[in-house]
């Protein structure tokens, strides 16, 4: 599917932003942090509500962060988050990662978290990220891998959810198992100096289980993903409601755990 026809599977429903707002540089970009220095210029691609952006801005000040996303409405929230933290070294713009409106070599670091799984042409996106990064700088990408998600207890309907989500995401033009493909995409984009690592989110405490199961129960029935699932003929509303109930059932289990693995790359330019 071309980049023009790729659709962001999740959308920006509150249940999606509930997840995105929890992200920080520490829990979502730890592999990158040792490379950051004060005075660097950073491009944050797909910034969402700006919680990672604000952390990056604090780490590179007096350098600047340019935060871009495809949706103007979510940039409003990102502006509020960075302003609330007193970060005046961030600027925002609407942008398409396939065709970035920046000159060659504009940034020391180009960062994208959970972006390449949603774009139509991830190799072209990486080429553009490489183009706008300065020689000696880094392109840093991290993406989850839905096919490798694991959980306990093995609630059967969650297996249905996993397969359903992957079908819907691919029909929308993305690749939900992006984490395992990052290295091959980076090589295809022309990178040769690549450091590949992996890390995971783990949800086990009662608070974490309630948060994770609740947001996915809501996302399954009322987000853009739910609309794409029904409109694309992948599931009925009744089936989605049953899967949402399974999420809530899983979240009530005292011994439940859920692991979200990620691939991550530091690509030196």
FENGI-V580171 format. One record per residue. N is the residue number from 1. RES is the residue in one letter. SS is DSSP state (helix for helix, strand for strand, loop for the rest). NEAR is the number of other C-alpha atoms within 12 Angstrom. D_FIRST is the distance of its C-alpha to the first C-alpha in whole Angstrom. Layout:
n-><N	N>
res-><RES	RES>
ss-><SS	SS>
near-><NEAR	NEAR>
d_first-><D_FIRST	D_FIRST>
//
This chain:
n-><1	2	3	4	5	6	7	8	9	10	11	12	13	14	15	16	17	18	19	20	21	22	23	24	25	26	27	28	29	30	31	32	33	34	35	36	37	38	39	40	41	42	43	44	45	46	47	48	49	50	51	52	53	54	55	56	57	58	59	60	61	62	63	64	65	66	67	68	69	70	71	72	73	74	75	76	77	78	79	80	81	82	83	84	85	86	87	88	89	90	91	92	93	94	95	96	97	98	99	100	101	102	103	104	105	106	107	108	109	110	111	112	113	114	115	116	117	118	119	120	121	122	123	124	125	126	127	128	129	130	131	132	133	134	135	136	137	138	139	140	141	142	143	144	145	146	147	148	149	150	151	152	153	154	155	156	157	158	159	160	161	162	163	164	165	166	167	168	169	170	171	172	173	174	175	176	177	178	179	180	181	182	183	184	185	186	187	188	189	190	191	192	193	194	195	196	197	198	199	200	201	202	203	204	205	206	207	208	209	210	211	212	213	214	215	216	217	218	219	220	221	222	223	224	225	226	227	228	229	230	231	232	233	234	235	236	237	238	239	240	241	242	243	244	245	246	247	248	249	250	251	252	253	254	255	256	257	258	259	260	261	262	263	264	265	266	267	268	269>
res-><X	X	X	X	X	X	X	X	X	X	X	X	X	X	X	X	X	X	X	X	X	X	X	X	X	X	X	X	X	X	X	X	X	X	X	X	X	X	X	X	X	X	X	X	X	X	X	X	X	X	X	X	X	X	X	X	X	X	X	X	X	X	X	X	X	X	X	X	X	X	X	X	X	X	X	X	X	X	X	X	X	X	X	X	X	X	X	X	X	X	X	X	X	X	X	X	X	X	X	X	X	X	X	X	X	X	X	X	X	X	X	X	X	X	X	X	X	X	X	X	X	X	X	X	X	X	X	X	X	X	X	X	X	X	X	X	X	X	X	X	X	X	X	X	X	X	X	X	X	X	X	X	X	X	X	X	X	X	X	X	X	X	X	X	X	X	X	X	X	X	X	X	X	X	X	X	X	X	X	X	X	X	X	X	X	X	X	X	X	X	X	X	X	X	X	X	X	X	X	X	X	X	X	X	X	X	X	X	X	X	X	X	X	X	X	X	X	X	X	X	X	X	X	X	X	X	X	X	X	X	X	X	X	X	X	X	X	X	X	X	X	X	X	X	X	X	X	X	X	X	X	X	X	X	X	X	X	X	X	X	X	X	X	X	X	X	X	X	X>
ss-><loop	loop	loop	loop	loop	loop	loop	loop	loop	loop	loop	loop	loop	helix	helix	helix	helix	helix	helix	helix	loop	loop	loop	loop	helix	helix	helix	helix	loop	helix	helix	helix	helix	loop	loop	loop	loop	loop	loop	loop	loop	strand	strand	strand	strand	loop	loop	loop	loop	loop	helix	helix	helix	helix	helix	helix	helix	helix	helix	helix	loop	loop	loop	loop	strand	strand	strand	strand	strand	loop	loop	helix	helix	helix	helix	helix	helix	helix	helix	helix	helix	helix	helix	helix	loop	loop	loop	loop	loop	strand	strand	strand	strand	strand	loop	strand	loop	loop	strand	loop	loop	loop	loop	loop	loop	loop	strand	strand	strand	strand	strand	strand	strand	loop	loop	helix	helix	helix	loop	loop	loop	helix	helix	helix	helix	helix	helix	helix	helix	helix	helix	loop	strand	strand	strand	strand	strand	strand	strand	strand	strand	strand	strand	strand	loop	helix	helix	helix	loop	strand	strand	strand	loop	loop	loop	helix	helix	helix	helix	helix	helix	helix	helix	helix	helix	helix	helix	helix	helix	helix	helix	loop	loop	loop	loop	loop	loop	helix	helix	helix	helix	helix	helix	helix	helix	helix	helix	helix	loop	loop	loop	loop	strand	strand	strand	strand	strand	strand	strand	strand	strand	strand	strand	loop	loop	helix	helix	helix	helix	helix	helix	helix	helix	helix	helix	helix	helix	helix	helix	helix	helix	helix	loop	helix	helix	helix	helix	helix	helix	helix	helix	loop	loop	loop	loop	loop	helix	helix	helix	helix	helix	helix	helix	helix	helix	helix	helix	helix	helix	helix	helix	loop	loop	loop	loop	loop	strand	strand	strand	strand	strand	strand	strand	strand	strand	strand	strand	strand	loop>
near-><18	18	23	17	17	26	29	36	37	38	27	28	28	22	28	33	28	24	27	32	26	23	27	25	31	21	23	37	37	29	30	35	26	17	26	32	22	21	20	29	35	49	48	48	46	43	50	46	38	42	40	41	51	41	34	47	40	32	29	30	23	19	26	33	41	42	45	39	36	29	25	22	22	31	32	23	27	37	32	24	26	32	22	14	21	16	28	24	30	38	30	37	30	25	25	32	40	32	26	33	20	24	15	19	26	27	33	37	43	51	50	44	44	41	41	47	41	42	39	32	31	41	29	26	37	43	29	34	47	44	33	35	33	26	19	19	32	40	48	47	48	44	40	33	33	36	28	24	29	23	31	25	22	22	27	19	24	34	24	24	36	28	24	31	39	31	28	34	38	31	29	34	27	33	37	39	31	39	38	29	29	43	33	21	30	38	24	19	26	23	28	20	19	26	25	29	25	26	25	27	28	21	27	26	19	20	16	24	30	26	26	36	36	30	30	39	33	33	36	43	33	26	27	28	39	38	28	34	34	25	16	22	17	27	27	20	22	16	23	34	24	24	35	31	28	29	40	27	26	36	35	26	23	18	17	29	29	33	24	26	29	37	37	39	41	37	40	30	32>
d_first-><0	4	7	8	6	7	10	13	14	17	18	22	24	28	27	24	26	29	27	26	29	31	29	31	31	34	32	28	29	32	31	30	34	36	35	35	38	40	39	35	33	30	26	25	21	20	23	23	27	28	30	29	29	33	34	33	34	38	37	37	39	41	37	34	31	28	26	23	20	18	20	24	25	25	26	29	30	29	32	34	34	35	37	39	39	41	38	38	37	33	31	28	25	22	19	16	16	13	16	20	23	25	27	27	29	29	29	31	28	25	24	21	21	19	16	14	13	11	9	6	8	11	13	13	14	17	18	18	20	22	23	25	27	30	31	33	31	28	24	24	21	22	19	20	20	20	20	23	25	28	31	34	36	33	33	31	29	27	26	24	23	21	20	19	17	15	14	13	12	9	9	8	5	8	11	14	16	15	19	20	17	18	21	19	16	19	21	18	18	22	24	27	29	27	29	27	28	27	29	29	30	32	33	37	39	40	39	35	35	36	33	30	31	32	29	26	28	28	24	24	26	25	22	19	18	20	19	16	18	20	18	15	18	18	21	24	26	29	27	26	29	30	28	29	33	32	31	34	36	35	35	39	40	42	41	37	35	31	29	26	26	24	23	24	24	27	26	29	28>
//
